[in-house]
């Protein structure tokens, strides 16, 4: 009889039956038994020990061939351990020859592996187990068919009398390791109820663990590729269409359908962009490093689909994503898809939806870049803004704003119709304290400082809003608009203080033109000048030291941005930096500035009374009207030194009131020095602020 070489394990098709048929001819020690019949229908089986050893060998081989495919033999029984689905025991007749028992026990692991794998295939072929399990089960079923064909060929050789127990052991060796490795995988998959990514990760981890056995590792890698085919189909739709086609929830990207794009204009936290699509915990190990890129790519494509923009992915790129191999072509495919989606969305937002035009428009109105409309609006809406917030008619303010926009240079801006009026119900400090995401300085004001003053009016709470449509709401979200509004409220109130002090300054200038000499007027005039210098210096700092430089830095960065996420990042950075340098994130400094503005407003409101009280009683009748006019002062009599002396007693109270305002203003202004000095070490921008506002009055 010819000897044969040990058949190898074919990686492409491990149980290549054709090859096996040709190689199985005879084995060392083959004995042909003629005239032996395996038919036992004539009566009850006797104990196997009653047969001759050679007959026992034939019986055991016949039983083992049946057991290989999960069927009990006459003297080998299969038992499942109660309570353990994946535990199987094999029992042999105790009278069996000990050597045959030992051979049988060596082959039982192969039988057990087949049974476990077959059970897994049947269970995982159900729809509810997911596409990955379906694909894995299909690959296992194909393997089991080859395995069964090989068992059938062994049985054929046995029927020809050319297979001994040693030969059976010899021919089973190549498949033992692979079947046992697969049984370990299916055991773990069944025990942990693995689906989707978990199955792929399990296969890949087991393949790595079998690095020393090339045949087994190659088989597990083939299984992994077969199982990943369905998963890559889901991935392709996400990468090339921005659609999650995941009927069984296997994909590593989750979709929260309750979050709609319209929420971006209402939700301060902008949950839509961050939480509409998110990564799950179970990510395939071969995609772990590219998971974020995959997530962002699909999000970009989804935005374009929501805009009705046609998406055309190059077919050549799409065809690459077919398998997971060692060449990592799929990573190149993911990178290409990301570059395409990022560039397309960025061009769409910048060109079709004119992102830069919207940002410039917002800068004109909310950052007061072009304030001519504001002067007109503040003149016409002064009466309404003097009311308490609850008493203000927003509709009336909106009509006045529209009139101001149409009457000024803003009328040529196509975006001016998107501007809306709104009136807050809290002061700026209180509003800032409610925004928990802002990195506000630790030196927060006391709770008493945040109590709403009784005299709060629309001048302190008025703000502008801006209508933003999808997809620009990704960049100009509710959070971004809220930050713009905080800056606007601060600037608007500073403008109001400046206007009030300018009115007071006009009163002083009218008296000065008429050569009205007197101590009260001189001191008040100097105080008014210092206050004006303070508020003008503050406005200059906010505009030319903070907003303009940071705006130009942001514009330069936006020109080089390669994705919409970078645009969002640069825009948010600009707003946060402006908030911080405008003192809105420093409660201690902001409180001081607000106190200084309040003193300026109180002084400006009292100017009319203080100045007129220093004149003759007869003359003051001419100034009964609230609006100061130089024409009124022309009717006043010029005083002689003797007249000024006679009026001195009456001016003492007025003079003391002016001095009181001067002391309060100077005290608050000087108290800023230590705060700015200590803070400038960590925040260099405070040095510029100190240079502008701490010099007020030093040149006098």
VOGU-3710 file (C-alpha; in Angstrom, 3 decimals, decimal comma):
1> xxxxxxxxxx> 0,000/0,000/0,000  1,244/3,416/-0,852  1,981/5,875/1,906  0,612/9,432/1,679  1,803/12,749/3,013  -0,181/14,549/5,683  -2,762/16,748/3,961  -2,345/20,439/4,657  -5,040/22,955/5,586  -6,013/25,029/2,596
11> xxxxxxxxxx> -6,513/28,638/3,754  -8,771/29,702/0,912  -10,983/26,676/1,443  -9,875/24,796/4,560  -11,786/21,602/3,821  -10,978/21,234/0,144  -12,668/17,913/-0,408  -11,302/17,296/-3,905  -7,761/17,421/-2,691  -8,638/15,278/0,272
21> xxxxxxxxxx> -10,304/12,659/-1,910  -7,142/12,252/-3,938  -4,834/12,013/-0,964  -6,773/9,597/1,210  -5,870/6,193/-0,195  -4,339/4,283/2,611  -2,578/4,840/5,873  0,185/3,014/7,627  -1,277/-0,023/9,287  -4,437/-0,152/7,145
31> xxxxxxxxxx> -6,201/-3,492/7,378  -8,945/-4,556/5,042  -11,728/-6,440/6,757  -13,844/-8,343/4,324  -17,130/-10,036/5,067  -17,852/-7,883/8,174  -21,350/-6,439/8,341  -22,216/-3,384/10,448  -25,876/-4,216/10,352  -27,124/-4,811/13,886
41> xxxxxxxxxx> -30,794/-5,054/13,098  -30,859/-8,717/13,962  -30,958/-8,071/17,683  -29,954/-6,001/20,647  -26,358/-4,727/20,685  -24,048/-6,614/22,935  -21,396/-4,922/25,033  -18,529/-3,916/22,799  -16,135/-5,800/25,006  -17,616/-9,070/23,819
51> xxxxxxxxxx> -16,115/-8,466/20,372  -12,619/-9,125/19,222  -10,240/-6,116/19,363  -10,176/-5,813/15,570  -13,958/-5,816/15,463  -14,079/-3,241/18,249  -11,850/-0,971/16,191  -14,262/-1,104/13,272  -17,226/-0,421/15,530  -15,464/2,552/17,186
61> xxxxxxxxxx> -14,494/4,034/13,806  -18,085/3,738/12,635  -19,369/5,400/15,829  -16,779/8,177/15,610  -17,709/8,994/12,016  -21,290/9,437/13,176  -20,227/11,455/16,202  -18,176/13,762/13,929  -21,474/15,097/12,552  -23,323/15,165/15,898
71> xxxxxxxxxx> -25,033/11,746/15,709  -24,717/9,262/18,558  -23,172/5,876/17,853  -24,041/2,502/19,288  -21,351/2,663/21,943  -20,606/6,410/22,044  -23,315/8,674/23,462  -23,537/12,489/23,451  -24,824/14,227/26,573  -25,426/17,924/27,260
81> xxxxxxxxxx> -24,585/19,201/30,705  -27,742/20,441/32,371  -27,724/24,209/32,805  -24,861/24,733/30,368  -25,761/25,061/26,727  -22,166/24,951/25,492  -21,041/22,020/27,655  -21,097/18,577/26,023  -19,830/15,255/27,339  -19,186/11,992/25,509
91> xxxxxxxxxx> -19,581/8,572/27,104  -18,193/5,293/25,816  -18,982/1,732/26,723  -16,858/0,852/29,728  -16,001/-2,546/28,235  -14,318/-0,943/25,221  -10,662/-1,671/24,710  -8,630/0,893/26,655  -6,475/1,802/23,691  -9,590/2,447/21,604
101> xxxxxxxxxx> -11,068/4,517/24,421  -7,961/6,647/24,438  -8,142/7,211/20,668  -11,825/8,101/20,923  -11,228/10,625/23,695  -8,571/12,333/21,586  -11,122/12,840/18,807  -13,997/13,977/21,032  -12,876/17,671/20,963  -13,371/17,653/17,196
111> xxxxxxxxxx> -16,870/16,234/17,626  -17,689/18,795/20,305  -16,400/21,652/18,139  -18,647/20,591/15,266  -21,728/20,393/17,488  -21,078/23,815/19,061  -20,401/25,464/15,718  -23,477/23,892/14,163  -25,655/25,061/17,062  -24,225/28,580/16,710
121> xxxxxxxxxx> -24,946/28,614/12,973  -28,569/27,611/13,536  -29,070/30,183/16,295  -27,300/33,066/14,543  -29,124/32,596/11,272  -32,178/34,311/12,747  -32,899/37,875/11,612  -32,793/39,366/15,094  -29,125/38,465/15,553  -27,997/41,059/12,995
131> xxxxxxxxxx> -26,198/41,228/9,686  -22,727/40,504/11,031  -23,894/37,321/12,725  -25,707/36,344/9,527  -22,525/36,756/7,511  -20,435/34,942/10,130  -22,935/32,085/10,297  -22,937/31,825/6,491  -19,133/31,543/6,467  -19,295/28,874/9,175
141> xxxxxxxxxx> -22,001/26,994/7,287  -19,806/26,874/4,177  -16,953/25,583/6,283  -19,156/22,923/7,886  -20,255/21,735/4,445  -16,627/21,117/3,544  -16,150/19,434/6,909  -19,148/17,153/6,323  -17,912/16,298/2,844  -14,572/15,332/4,333
151> xxxxxxxxxx> -16,289/13,113/6,919  -18,263/11,499/4,106  -15,027/10,750/2,245  -13,525/9,249/5,373  -16,592/7,064/5,693  -16,215/6,016/2,060  -12,627/4,972/2,702  -13,788/3,127/5,801  -16,412/1,220/3,816  -13,703/0,182/1,417
161> xxxxxxxxxx> -11,770/-1,162/4,355  -8,933/1,328/3,949  -9,250/3,294/7,208  -7,860/2,279/10,578  -8,205/4,090/13,882  -4,661/5,408/13,496  -5,473/6,622/10,000  -8,587/8,363/11,283  -6,523/10,172/13,897  -3,926/11,008/11,250
171> xxxxxxxxxx> -6,413/12,605/8,847  -8,232/14,534/11,570  -5,124/16,309/12,781  -5,147/19,225/10,277  -8,671/20,256/11,219  -8,459/19,796/14,988  -6,808/23,114/15,782  -8,989/25,170/13,483  -12,273/23,634/14,636  -11,303/24,076/18,278
181> xxxxxxxxxx> -10,312/27,706/17,678  -13,668/28,374/16,017  -15,498/26,630/18,845  -13,775/28,942/21,325  -15,003/31,928/19,295  -18,594/30,716/19,105  -18,606/29,869/22,806  -17,559/33,385/23,725  -19,913/34,939/21,184  -22,844/32,910/22,518
191> xxxxxxxxxx> -21,991/33,525/26,172  -21,722/37,303/25,703  -24,515/37,466/23,115  -22,144/39,313/20,778  -23,540/41,228/17,830  -22,081/43,617/15,271  -18,772/45,129/16,320  -18,360/42,713/19,224  -18,277/39,729/16,834  -15,656/41,378/14,631
201> xxxxxxxxxx> -13,515/42,341/17,618  -13,772/38,812/19,015  -12,624/37,273/15,727  -9,723/39,671/15,392  -8,593/39,225/18,990  -8,657/35,457/18,608  -6,703/35,728/15,357  -4,022/37,759/17,129  -3,935/35,238/19,976  -3,168/32,464/17,442
211> xxxxxxxxxx> -0,187/34,281/15,978  1,966/31,155/16,411  -0,320/28,984/14,285  -0,359/30,402/10,763  -3,101/28,067/9,510  -5,531/28,838/12,329  -4,779/32,534/12,207  -5,407/32,653/8,465  -8,726/30,869/8,935  -9,861/33,310/11,632
221> xxxxxxxxxx> -8,836/36,248/9,461  -10,891/34,816/6,607  -13,845/34,454/8,961  -13,346/38,048/10,095  -13,346/39,301/6,510  -16,502/37,353/5,696  -18,285/38,644/8,790  -17,169/42,235/8,155  -18,639/42,340/4,642  -22,116/43,239/5,896
231> xxxxxxxxxx> -20,653/45,742/8,349  -18,672/47,441/5,606  -21,902/47,760/3,634  -23,380/49,848/6,477  -20,152/51,821/6,673  -20,181/52,552/2,942  -23,666/54,077/3,042  -22,630/56,314/5,931  -19,352/57,347/4,305  -20,776/57,986/0,855
241> xxxxxxxxxx> -24,357/59,063/1,529  -24,519/60,196/5,151  -27,251/57,631/5,846  -27,329/55,048/8,636  -28,866/51,865/7,176  -28,613/49,778/10,327  -31,797/47,718/10,882  -30,379/45,767/13,821  -28,449/48,515/15,637  -25,010/47,047/14,959
251> xxxxxxxxxx> -23,231/50,147/13,639  -20,901/52,000/15,994  -22,601/55,327/15,244  -25,887/56,036/17,028  -28,584/58,356/15,678  -30,809/60,387/17,988  -33,804/61,155/15,798  -35,455/63,279/18,491  -32,907/66,041/17,832  -33,831/68,074/14,763
261> xxxxxxxxxx> -31,779/70,727/12,977  -34,365/73,382/13,882  -33,306/73,075/17,529  -30,013/74,832/16,740  -31,806/78,194/16,745  -33,402/77,489/20,147  -31,101/75,161/22,070  -28,266/77,007/23,810  -26,268/73,790/24,262  -26,404/73,048/20,496
271> xxxxxxxxxx> -27,044/69,376/21,204  -27,984/68,662/17,601  -24,466/68,899/16,194  -22,871/67,026/19,088  -25,522/64,445/19,901  -27,613/63,860/16,784  -24,924/61,391/15,736  -22,512/59,977/18,298  -20,073/57,114/18,747  -21,067/54,006/20,660
281> xxxxxxxxxx> -18,747/52,106/22,959  -18,420/49,069/20,680  -16,170/50,170/17,841  -14,466/47,604/15,591  -10,803/47,510/16,498  -9,734/47,970/12,869  -11,759/51,220/12,725  -10,897/52,562/16,186  -8,318/55,081/14,965  -10,591/56,310/12,170
291> xxxxxxxxxx> -13,856/56,364/14,158  -13,962/60,144/14,632  -13,166/60,733/10,964  -15,945/58,358/9,935  -18,422/60,063/12,256  -17,590/63,545/10,963  -17,642/62,462/7,313  -21,168/61,128/7,568  -22,298/64,195/9,509  -21,017/66,468/6,749
301> xxxxxxxxxx> -22,788/64,446/4,075  -25,962/64,433/6,136  -25,900/68,229/6,340  -25,665/68,445/2,554  -28,540/66,005/2,178  -30,633/68,120/4,562  -29,865/71,113/2,323  -31,086/69,241/-0,744  -27,574/69,288/-2,191  -26,740/66,378/-4,479
311> xxxxxxxxxx> -23,827/64,277/-3,316  -21,597/62,603/-5,891  -18,869/60,414/-4,492  -16,300/59,200/-7,029  -17,080/55,571/-7,881  -13,415/54,625/-7,880  -13,123/55,703/-4,270  -16,267/53,838/-3,278  -15,113/50,569/-4,779  -12,080/50,446/-2,501
321> xxxxxxxxxx> -14,106/49,867/0,667  -14,748/46,161/0,171  -12,673/44,282/2,720  -10,504/44,683/5,755  -7,020/43,533/4,939  -3,479/44,133/5,990  -2,973/46,628/3,167  -5,193/49,186/4,958  -6,790/50,398/1,713  -9,990/51,023/3,627
331> xxxxxxxxxx> -8,204/53,720/5,641  -7,222/55,514/2,450  -10,825/55,252/1,311  -12,081/56,796/4,567  -9,580/59,644/4,277  -10,644/60,337/0,677  -14,326/60,364/1,651  -13,614/62,756/4,518  -11,674/65,178/2,319  -14,455/65,162/-0,252
341> xxxxxxxxxx> -17,291/65,689/2,247  -15,402/68,363/4,187  -14,524/70,378/1,106  -17,997/70,122/-0,416  -19,787/71,237/2,755  -17,379/74,098/3,375  -17,841/75,389/-0,168  -21,608/75,037/0,164  -21,753/77,050/3,383  -19,330/79,728/2,230
351> xxxxxxxxxx> -20,561/80,179/-1,321  -24,222/79,259/-1,594  -25,244/80,374/1,900  -22,743/83,258/2,203  -21,431/82,560/5,687  -18,962/85,454/5,610  -21,699/87,889/4,561  -23,844/86,800/7,503  -20,959/87,175/9,925  -20,199/90,676/8,634
361> xxxxxxxxxx> -23,854/91,594/8,962  -23,959/90,365/12,546  -20,820/92,355/13,273  -22,473/95,520/11,915  -25,482/95,202/14,184  -24,612/93,163/17,267  -21,043/94,430/17,625  -22,042/97,970/16,561  -19,569/98,077/13,697  -21,868/100,539/11,908
371> xxxxxxxxxx> -23,775/102,402/14,566  -25,602/105,025/12,522  -28,852/103,080/12,755  -28,400/102,832/16,521  -28,301/106,627/16,969  -31,552/106,982/15,059  -33,124/104,100/16,975  -32,082/105,351/20,419  -33,551/108,778/19,630  -36,925/107,398/18,569
381> xxxxxxxxxx> -37,149/104,540/21,084  -35,926/106,446/24,135  -39,373/106,792/25,663  -40,189/103,112/25,250  -36,816/101,954/26,549  -37,246/104,043/29,704  -40,076/101,724/30,797  -39,723/98,600/32,890  -39,045/95,420/30,867  -42,526/94,012/31,509
391> xxxxxxxxxx> -44,165/97,192/30,248  -42,221/97,488/26,996  -43,926/96,740/23,696  -41,498/94,637/21,675  -43,664/95,139/18,583  -43,298/98,909/18,879  -39,544/98,591/19,329  -39,396/96,351/16,254  -41,233/98,903/14,125  -38,914/101,666/15,346
401> xxxxxxxxxx> -35,899/99,486/14,587  -37,177/98,748/11,074  -37,682/102,486/10,524  -34,145/103,218/11,713  -32,712/100,517/9,441  -34,570/101,802/6,389  -33,560/105,391/7,131  -29,818/104,753/7,397  -27,028/103,096/5,445  -28,182/99,723/6,805
411> xxxxxxxxxx> -30,961/99,751/4,189  -28,518/98,513/1,533  -27,675/95,429/3,619  -29,787/92,515/2,308  -29,598/90,881/5,746  -31,064/93,776/7,737  -34,510/92,183/7,630  -33,171/89,316/9,747  -32,623/91,662/12,698  -35,093/91,357/15,583
421> xxxxxxxxxx> -35,672/93,200/18,863  -35,843/91,411/22,180  -36,031/92,529/25,799  -34,433/90,434/28,508  -35,861/90,185/32,009  -32,587/90,243/33,939  -29,494/92,403/34,231  -26,298/91,528/32,408  -24,607/90,158/35,547  -27,573/87,945/36,349
431> xxxxxxxxxx> -27,742/86,638/32,794  -24,058/85,785/32,786  -24,434/83,800/36,004  -27,007/81,511/34,359  -24,646/80,416/31,569  -22,794/77,596/33,269  -20,657/76,655/30,283  -18,743/79,956/30,322  -15,413/79,867/32,123  -16,265/82,693/34,478
441> xxxxxxxxxx> -13,597/83,902/36,886  -13,687/82,378/40,354  -14,118/85,788/41,961  -17,837/85,762/41,321  -20,040/88,424/42,917  -22,085/87,732/46,007  -25,678/86,625/45,642  -26,790/90,018/46,937  -25,026/91,692/44,028  -27,067/89,640/41,584
451> xxxxxxxxxx> -30,434/90,769/42,910  -32,371/92,675/40,310  -32,527/96,420/41,042  -35,992/97,891/41,313  -35,224/100,621/38,788  -34,163/98,313/35,940  -35,407/99,537/32,552  -35,278/98,483/28,932  -32,048/100,418/28,531  -30,313/97,786/30,674
461> xxxxxxxxxx> -32,095/94,770/29,182  -32,588/95,643/25,500  -30,899/93,365/22,988  -30,970/92,380/19,337  -31,592/88,940/17,907  -30,799/87,559/14,470  -32,662/85,057/12,307  -30,300/82,348/11,090  -31,331/79,577/8,709  -29,960/76,059/8,262
471> xxxxxxxxxx> -27,110/75,217/7,638  -25,596/78,520/8,880  -27,120/77,711/12,269  -24,317/75,159/12,651  -21,878/78,063/13,004  -24,194/80,837/14,187  -26,052/78,698/16,716  -28,151/79,815/19,655  -25,080/79,629/21,872  -23,090/81,848/19,491
481> xxxxxxxxxx> -25,963/84,346/19,189  -26,319/84,463/22,973  -22,656/85,422/23,260  -23,106/88,089/20,598  -26,091/89,421/22,560  -24,094/89,625/25,796  -21,468/91,744/24,064  -24,166/93,864/22,409  -25,910/94,570/25,721  -22,657/95,761/27,246
491> xxxxxxxxxx> -21,826/97,956/24,254  -25,387/99,289/23,981  -25,465/100,369/27,618  -22,049/102,000/27,276  -23,404/103,924/24,263  -26,407/104,979/26,346  -24,144/106,263/29,129  -22,061/108,111/26,555  -25,174/109,796/25,113  -26,384/110,869/28,546
501> xxxxxxxxxx> -23,012/112,336/29,472  -22,817/114,084/26,093  -26,146/115,765/26,880  -24,790/116,893/30,233  -21,670/118,170/28,525  -23,789/120,250/26,161  -25,375/121,945/29,179  -21,964/122,849/30,546  -20,758/124,038/27,167  -23,809/126,293/26,853
511> xxxxxxxxxx> -23,042/127,958/30,151  -19,376/128,169/29,284  -20,174/129,930/25,986  -22,130/132,526/27,951  -19,172/132,990/30,291  -21,138/131,756/33,292  -18,536/131,777/36,012  -19,024/129,955/39,281  -17,355/127,263/41,370  -20,182/124,731/41,040
521> xxxxxxxxxx> -20,267/124,945/37,268  -16,487/124,635/36,974  -16,247/121,561/39,208  -19,236/119,943/37,526  -17,780/120,657/34,093  -14,497/118,991/35,057  -16,315/115,969/36,493  -18,438/115,623/33,358  -15,320/115,757/31,214  -13,631/113,001/33,251
531> xxxxxxxxxx> -16,704/110,828/33,054  -16,875/111,292/29,302  -13,218/110,462/29,006  -13,773/107,268/31,014  -16,706/106,021/28,958  -15,048/106,972/25,661  -11,840/105,218/26,711  -13,835/102,132/27,659  -15,646/102,118/24,320  -12,369/102,650/22,459
541> xxxxxxxxxx> -10,818/99,714/24,325  -13,784/97,447/23,627  -13,930/98,361/19,961  -10,330/98,862/18,847  -8,415/96,805/21,404  -10,732/93,792/21,604  -13,374/93,368/18,917  -11,564/94,588/15,810  -8,221/92,774/16,319  -9,918/89,513/17,291
551> xxxxxxxxxx> -12,314/89,822/14,373  -9,479/90,105/11,860  -7,679/87,152/13,446  -10,841/85,079/13,099  -11,324/86,101/9,463  -7,780/85,039/8,599  -8,327/81,682/10,267  -11,634/81,126/8,500  -9,900/81,625/5,166  -7,599/78,676/5,924
561> xxxxxxxxxx> -10,239/76,435/7,564  -10,559/73,033/5,932  -13,805/71,864/7,539  -16,989/73,206/9,040  -15,819/71,997/12,458  -12,758/74,223/12,188  -15,022/77,130/11,250  -17,167/76,469/14,332  -14,056/76,170/16,481  -12,533/79,461/15,260
571> xxxxxxxxxx> -15,849/81,290/15,578  -16,427/80,018/19,125  -12,862/80,904/20,071  -13,410/84,452/18,784  -16,573/84,877/20,843  -15,070/83,413/24,019  -11,981/85,606/23,688  -14,126/88,703/23,141  -16,291/87,864/26,136  -13,239/87,445/28,321
581> xxxxxxxxxx> -11,452/90,590/27,146  -14,666/92,627/27,344  -14,640/91,787/31,078  -17,870/89,799/30,829  -16,201/86,724/32,303  -14,626/88,701/35,165  -17,495/89,457/37,590  -15,361/91,565/39,939  -14,196/93,886/37,163  -17,583/93,962/35,479
591> xxxxxxxxxx> -19,233/94,898/38,748  -16,841/97,854/39,136  -17,468/99,045/35,581  -21,233/98,742/36,042  -20,962/100,769/39,238  -19,000/103,483/37,423  -21,604/103,606/34,651  -24,386/103,879/37,211  -22,671/106,873/38,843  -22,298/108,493/35,421
601> xxxxxxxxxx> -26,002/107,986/34,674  -27,063/109,350/38,062  -24,859/112,378/37,572  -26,120/112,966/34,010  -29,722/112,771/35,238  -28,991/115,237/38,058  -27,021/117,689/35,898  -30,072/119,698/34,821  -31,151/120,152/38,429  -27,667/120,897/39,767
611> xxxxxxxxxx> -26,792/123,482/37,141  -30,118/125,307/37,215  -30,048/125,353/41,033  -26,847/127,418/40,889  -28,609/130,185/38,911  -31,097/132,904/39,953  -34,546/131,723/40,853  -35,977/134,008/38,201  -33,591/132,632/35,646  -34,429/129,015/36,400
621> xxxxxxxxxx> -37,955/129,490/35,209  -36,514/129,719/31,722  -35,006/126,231/32,167  -38,140/124,449/33,229  -38,087/122,453/30,022  -36,142/119,197/30,372  -34,335/119,474/27,061  -31,201/121,642/27,387  -30,793/124,284/24,701  -28,139/126,938/24,347
631> xxxxxxxxxx> -30,828/129,383/23,198  -32,316/129,293/26,685  -29,046/130,268/28,290  -28,712/133,324/26,051  -31,619/134,852/27,974  -29,832/134,499/31,299  -28,237/137,571/32,845  -24,496/137,612/33,187  -23,502/137,738/36,794  -21,104/140,164/38,360
641> xxxxxxxxxx> -18,735/139,086/41,099  -20,973/140,730/43,710  -23,962/138,750/42,487  -21,963/135,550/42,707  -21,126/136,298/46,323  -24,794/136,835/47,167  -25,664/133,471/45,603  -22,887/131,590/47,411  -25,030/130,416/50,386  -27,632/128,976/48,059
651> xxxxxxxxxx> -24,973/127,135/46,029  -23,456/125,268/48,964  -25,870/122,338/48,719  -25,446/122,078/44,963  -21,703/122,259/45,280  -21,691/119,459/47,860  -23,809/117,272/45,568  -21,334/117,716/42,733  -18,444/116,923/45,073  -20,254/113,802/46,243
661> xxxxxxxxxx> -20,527/112,543/42,667  -16,883/113,416/42,096  -15,755/111,486/45,213  -17,797/108,402/44,349  -16,574/108,367/40,769  -12,922/108,867/41,723  -13,108/106,243/44,456  -14,574/103,602/42,166  -12,164/104,465/39,388  -9,106/104,264/41,626
671> xxxxxxxxxx> -10,285/100,959/43,131  -9,926/99,458/39,668  -6,156/99,928/39,836  -5,263/97,060/42,207  -7,718/94,691/40,481  -6,288/95,422/37,038  -2,722/95,235/38,323  -3,143/91,825/39,954  -5,140/90,439/37,036  -2,790/91,676/34,314
681> xxxxxxxxxx> -0,212/89,036/35,228  -2,524/86,254/34,085  -4,506/88,313/31,562  -2,231/90,697/29,576  -5,197/92,450/27,951  -5,956/94,096/31,320  -2,778/96,137/30,882  -4,300/97,794/27,797  -7,511/98,471/29,675  -5,609/100,065/32,562
691> xxxxxxxxxx> -3,702/102,323/30,177  -6,944/103,629/28,712  -9,169/104,199/31,731  -6,884/104,699/34,750  -5,415/107,866/33,287  -8,772/109,650/33,530  -8,362/112,955/35,372  -4,594/112,688/35,851  -3,918/115,407/33,317  -6,070/117,879/35,228
//
